[in-house]
Amino acid sequence: MAPNVLFLGNDGGLYRSDNAGQSWAFKEEGLQVTEFLDLDIGGALPRAVVGGSQDNGLSSTDQTAAAWHEVDLGADPDGDRTTAVVDPLNPDVQYSIGQAVDHFSRIQGGHRDAGFDTSGIPQGCLTYDESPNLFTEFIATNSTTWHLLTTVGPPRPNTTCNGAIWTGPPWRSLFAPQDGEALTRIAHDRASGLFLAGGNRGSVYVNFSPDFMAKVWNAPGSVTAIVRDLSRTGHFFVALGTSSNAGAGRIFEIHSDAPLHFTGQDITANLPTALVMTLAYNRFEPDVLYAGTKGQGVFRGMRNAAGHWTWQDFNNGMPEGAIVTKLRVNSAFGTIYAATYGRGAFALDTVSIF
């Protein structure tokens, strides 16, 4: 018996006290319980993979050891990190947003840049809830004109949130739908220069600059992911969160068939009932799409010669019931990464198995 030894488990991990709770020590190392909300790849070693998580901040790994390393966020006290983005123009730079959009950090050399200009960014806009449901997305593009873009989530009382796309620094609002729809996802097709945005009412907007965008497609639900089909010019995959999360209407392939108009093919097919939280395309598998779900892990979709899709379980080595918040593919090597909410992160070399 050790009457003064206490253990505390919470959504940040495991803590131990040897003095009846007067002080605590973090004891999470080796436990696969991190609640990752986002993950990105690239970057100069030792930050080849960077992940944002609930309560455990921003961390990175070079995959040479099981332990991740905490990224120094300096004076920013928010331990929640809903975005983790590696800058394609400078792989030694990462960006991260906390539980509110105003907790915005630029990291270089593993440390927060205290001089990063966040002036003008709206205040009090929540980026996620703990279901988890992500309200915002941040991207760093290779466009010098539109380099950094973020959404700020749905409008909230007594805040400056407006559901728009923002750019900076200094930060200013760009396009916002006129009907009050809040933009939740953004994407940039580097090949064509096209920008895409998805809203919480199932709309997709496009243009070659994000300061004015046209609605080109709509389906019931809220857009949870937009990725390009790299095997077909002008084709994109869109995931929708529906009220029932059941049946058809959760994943579409859309393409332009006329100016300012896209046609969508429902490719949900036999995908088991689950909310689709993230999508990933691997250029080494031209007729394959990966879907990360809430509570059922990862599924691999395959397109046949007739354009029909079928889905199969792709969870060998994944914990049962995983909530997959982000899928990323290393385009150089074909490695697919999965961030989960509560079970850590996983990687698989797809080139070696197909």
Buried (B, 14 or more C-beta within 10 A) or exposed (E): EEEEEBEEEEBBBBBEBEEEEEEBEEBBEEEEBBBBBBBBBBBBEBBBBBBBBBBBBBBBBBEEEEEBEEBBBEEBEBBBBBBBBBBBEEBBBBBBBBBBBBBBBBBBEBEBBEEBEBEBBBEBBBBBEEEBBBBBBBBBBEBEEBBBBBBBBBBBEEBBBBBBBBBBBEBEBBBBBEEEBBBBBBBBBEEEEBBBBBBBBBBBBBBEBBBEBEBBBBBEBBBBBBBBBBEEEBBBBBBBBBEEBEEEBBBBBBBBEEEEEBEBEBBBBEBEEBBBBBBBBBEBBEBBBBBBBBBBBBBBBBBEEEEEBEBEEBBEEBBEBBBBBBBBBBBEEBBBBBBBBBBBBBBBEBBEEE
